[in-house]
Amino acid sequence: PRSNTNNVLFSNKSGEDRRLSLDLGEATAGSGDDEESAPHQVCTTLVEHDGVQNLSIVIGLPSGAVEGGYAFFVPGVESAEIELIVP
């Protein structure tokens, strides 16, 4: 649910050290001519094979309000992406 703390457990069964990341769109800082944007992403620490890591997140905007929406992904694994829908 939006604006509530949500916990996601990432269990790594890949045989390699991996992390779970969440793409929350773009974040902007500054104003006027000094405004810059950068990817807004959060992630777990690097998790070894058979390890588990918790990711606590709070999402304030619905996914439809963000261009491209939200998605969980594992860097370096193209097939490991899941769309996150926040009402």
N, C-alpha and C positions, 0 to 999 in steps of 0.2 A: 504493500500500500504506500501511496505517496506520503511524504513527510514523516514517516515512521522509520525507526531503525530496523533494518533487515539484515539478517546474518546469512551468509552463504558459505558452505563448506566446500573447499576444493580438495578433492582426493586425487593425487597424481599416480596414475597407473601406466605411465608412458615408457618407463625404463630410462628416462632422462630427467634431469632437473628442469622443472617448468614452473611458470607462475600463471595465475588467472588474472586477467585484466578486464576492466569494465570501461567502455568508451561512453562518455557522457556528452559527446558533442564538442563544441568549441567554447572556450572561455575567453573573455576579453578583459583587458586591463588598460587603464589610462583613459584619456578623453581627447576628442578632437583629432588633431594631427598626430598626437602621441599614442593613439589607440592601437593596440596590438592584439592579435588573437593567436591562440595556441590550443592544441588538443587538450581536453579536460578528461584525464584518465586516472583511475585508481587501480591498484593491484595488490595482490598478496606478495609476501616475500617469496624468494625462490624456494620451491618445495622439491625435496629429493624424491626418488621413486618410492612408492608406498607411503609417502608422507601426506599429512592433512593440514590445511591451513584455513583459518576463518577469515572472511572478509566482511566487515560491518559497513553498511552503506545507508545513507539517507538521501533520497531523491526528492527534490522539491517540485519539479515541473513534470507534467505528463509527457510521455514519450512523443506524442503528436506535436508538441510545442517546440521540439528540437529537430532541426534539419538533419535528416539521416537517422533519427531515433537513437536508441540506446542498444548496446550489444555487449555481451560477454565474449571474450576471445582469449585464446592461448597463443601468445606471440611465437611465431615460427611454425605453427601448425595451421595451414590454410583451412582445413576441414573443421577446425574447432572454433566455430562461431555460433552463438545463439542470440537471437533477437530478444530484447527485454522490453515488454510492453507494460507501461505504467499508465493506468487510467487517469 
